[in-house]
Amino acid sequence: MGPLRRQGSRGDPDHRGGARGDRRHPPCGRSAPFPDPGHSRAGVGGAARRERPAFRRKVRTDQRLLDVLREDLRLTGAKEGCGKGECGACTVLVDGQAVDACLMMAYQADGAVVETIEGLADGALHPLQESFIEMGGVQCGICIPGMILAAKAIVDEHPGATADQVRAGLAGNLCRCTGYTKIFSAVAQAAMSPRLTKPRRFLVAPAAPRYFRPRSLEEALEILAARAEEVRPLAGGTDILVKAKDGMESRAALFDLTAVPEIRGIQEQDGQVWIGAAATHTEMMRSPLVASAAPALPAACAVIGGPQIRNRGTLGGNLANASPAADTVPPLFVADAIVEVASVSGRRDVPITEFFPGPRQSVLARDELILGVRVPRRAGVRGTFLRLGQRQAQAISKVSVALAIIFHDGRPDWVRVALGAVAPTVVRARETEKALMAGGWDALQRAKDAVRAEVRPIDDLRSTAEYRREMAAVLLERAVRRVAEA
């Protein structure tokens, strides 16, 4: 776990000796949308700890961050396990946040500080490395570099982290041999070390070409207008890069939106809360503004993937993907959200209930981008989100329920109910809402009958229609009780 050598036989990071060094990258499966490779500037391998200068490096337009780290820089601590963001073996820190390097394009690290396991030890082993050795948290070692980097993100943010914080922070990392008890103990011990220091942050100016990493909304829309049939927008990459792994998308046909400031942020505007399309699940989960206007949304974001997925996945990506099982969509339904979209021709607003004409379909034209969503603020609104999956984390929902209620004198005065994964698109359960408005036990039973009638589930590999229908009623009752008892 100590630092690996990062130089070839001449002491030159770009020199490769022997047959392995003479290996050439295969050509892209499809021609890149832009003919020249981009330049990515990033501090790699512990730059935040050792204050190494930023450097520029040419990367191919189809290379992931993991590919550049392992193949070009020979920083092989990050492993490719699943290639789909499920195992966490490729975890690195980008600007202090744990991310899956297999789900991040190399040029998306432009202007960022990237920390890998090779740069963690600074003269002596890091307290986390010492604790993993002392507590027996290491066996085969495949998962350990990613596990330690994810743990570093925990202790950097939460010195003296609690057991619950450790478990939550490692939810995106799988271990197939050691078992988690020793790993949790190692992180808990390291979290109390007096040698932990507050991480330093550095600002590095971006340098990637604007034609695949635009710096403004105008530039992004012009790219789409000119090449709508050739390119696809990319932000978090947690869905489209999984499809690329399965051969369903070309990584060379993507351009990055994460440097576009007009689609970032969460703010209050004229009595509404605006959430940018590039807002991540982590940002929404932690936002007091989102919690006040759409209280079911942070609850949904909290159960999406592990920390690495939440740190990268975005609201706009979840909407554009148009999955009937998308977890952020039912909370937006019950918040009466409005989706803002734009093209070079102009902007338009689309109510969230009209955004999905069918499964995996949206009203977006090929040259349009999602800018964000607006959520009206309602005094006293309470809400929650519940779901069932194959397991508690890292699983697609079999059925989900979002609920929002405003009470007046102890009785419902305004109600919204929406369900996911139980129909071709997310369902706004209007008859269920009417039943709940009456208040009381009998009203809840009528609402459960109504929701069974309003959903249209199917049998598939994940569940049966009968189970989904019954669980929709069960989750509705749990949600009502949770909101009423809050």
ZIVEN-V243547 format. One record per run of one state. SS is the DSSP state (a for helix, b for strand, c for the rest). FROM is the first residue (numbers start at 1). TO is the last residue. Records with the same first field share a line. If there is no record, write none. Layout:
SS->FROM-TO  FROM-TO
This chain:
c->1-17  22-37  45-46  51-54  60-63  73-90  95-96  104-104  110-111  116-116  120-126  135-143  158-162  170-179  192-212  214-216  228-231  235-239  246-250  257-260  264-265  270-271  277-279  287-287  294-294  302-306  313-313  322-326  335-337  344-345  355-357  359-360  362-368  377-381  390-396  409-410  421-426  429-429  438-440  455-464  486-486
a->18-21  47-50  65-72  101-103  106-109  117-119  127-134  144-157  163-169  180-191  217-227  240-245  251-253  261-263  281-286  288-293  295-301  307-312  315-321  327-334  352-354  430-437  441-454  465-485
b->38-44  55-59  64-64  91-94  97-100  105-105  112-115  213-213  232-234  254-256  266-269  272-276  280-280  314-314  338-343  346-351  358-358  361-361  369-376  382-389  397-408  411-420  427-428
